[in-house]
Amino acid sequence: MQTVLLLFGSNIFMTFAWYGHLKNLKDKPLIIAILVSWGIALFEYMLQVPANRIGARTFTLGQLKITQEIITMIVFAVFSVLYMKKAITLNFLWASLCMVGAAYFIFRDSGTA
């Protein structure tokens, strides 16, 4: 659970670092957006690195990655709707369903593959 909570926190920072400048800094020089994004990303890494270290104790590398990707989709959906005021499309939902399928395969018993 600690890994998942840290990954949610890191993804919130990551999403703002990657996309928040499109709303708040679109009229500023690119270097300003880069520097602000790097500043936000520092906090993302302060959560991401411990999340991966803790998660590596109980998850395989693939399981850790797909968990992070699913969390990214959830955080991005909330960010898109609440912060950027963009609607979630059917294609986003289909892509999310594909992630659920990926989680199934990465977490299932690999002894029969």
C-alpha positions as a printed Julia matrix, in Angstrom:
113×3 Matrix{Float64}:
   0.0     0.0     0.0
   2.89    2.36    0.77
   4.2     1.9    -2.78
   0.82    2.71   -4.31
   0.38    5.85   -2.18
   3.87    7.09   -3.03
   3.22    6.39   -6.72
  -0.02    8.38   -6.59
   1.82   11.3    -5.01
   4.67   11.15   -7.51
   2.25   10.95  -10.44
   0.39   14.04   -9.26
   3.66   16.0    -9.31
   4.72   14.39  -12.61
   1.45   15.27  -14.32
   1.71   18.91  -13.24
   5.37   19.02  -14.3
   4.6    17.58  -17.73
   1.28   19.27  -18.52
   0.53   22.06  -16.03
   2.61   24.56  -17.98
   0.23   24.18  -20.92
  -2.38   26.03  -18.88
  -0.37   28.31  -16.59
   2.75   29.19  -18.54
   1.67   29.06  -22.17
   2.5    32.76  -22.64
   5.88   32.54  -20.9
   9.21   31.73  -22.54
   9.96   28.03  -22.93
  12.92   28.21  -20.54
  10.58   29.37  -17.75
   8.26   26.41  -18.36
  11.26   24.05  -18.36
  12.65   25.41  -15.1
   9.28   25.37  -13.36
   8.67   21.81  -14.6
  12.09   20.69  -13.34
  11.31   22.21   -9.95
   8.05   20.28   -9.76
   9.74   17.11  -11.02
  12.18   17.22   -8.1
   9.27   16.46   -5.76
   8.06   13.76   -8.14
  11.44   12.02   -7.9
  11.49   12.38   -4.11
   8.39   10.15   -4.07
   9.06    7.98   -7.14
  12.47    6.67   -6.09
  11.34    5.49   -2.63
   8.16    4.04   -4.18
  10.23    1.95   -6.58
  12.66    0.82   -3.89
   9.87   -0.2    -1.55
   7.82   -1.75   -4.35
  10.76   -3.77   -5.64
  10.61   -5.79   -2.41
   7.21   -7.25   -3.27
   6.58   -6.59   -6.97
   8.47   -7.77  -10.02
   9.86   -4.99  -12.2
   7.04   -5.5   -14.71
   4.39   -5.41  -12.0
   5.87   -2.24  -10.58
   5.84   -0.6   -14.02
   2.27   -1.51  -14.93
   1.08   -0.4   -11.49
   2.73    2.97  -12.11
   1.17    3.23  -15.58
  -2.34    2.5   -14.29
  -1.89    5.1   -11.56
  -0.69    7.54  -14.23
  -3.88    6.97  -16.25
  -6.05    7.58  -13.17
  -4.17   10.74  -12.13
  -4.14   12.03  -15.71
  -7.9    11.5   -16.08
  -8.62   13.46  -12.9
  -6.11   16.18  -13.91
  -7.64   16.45  -17.4
 -11.18   16.86  -16.14
 -10.68   18.96  -13.01
  -7.65   21.08  -13.86
  -7.49   21.31  -17.65
 -11.3    21.16  -18.09
 -11.03   18.51  -20.83
 -13.52   15.72  -21.29
 -12.48   12.09  -21.08
 -12.99   10.49  -24.48
 -14.11    6.99  -25.31
 -10.63    6.3   -26.69
  -9.13    7.15  -23.29
 -11.5     4.66  -21.69
 -10.54    1.98  -24.24
  -6.85    2.64  -23.58
  -7.51    2.32  -19.85
  -9.22   -1.01  -20.45
  -6.1    -2.18  -22.27
  -4.11   -1.26  -19.15
  -6.41   -3.43  -17.07
  -5.66   -6.28  -19.46
  -1.94   -5.59  -19.14
  -2.27   -5.7   -15.35
  -4.05   -9.05  -15.58
  -1.26  -10.59  -17.62
   1.61   -9.12  -15.6
   0.1   -10.17  -12.26
  -1.2   -13.62  -13.19
   0.74  -16.71  -12.28
   3.6   -16.78  -14.78
   4.21  -20.52  -14.3
   1.95  -21.42  -17.25
   3.15  -18.82  -19.74
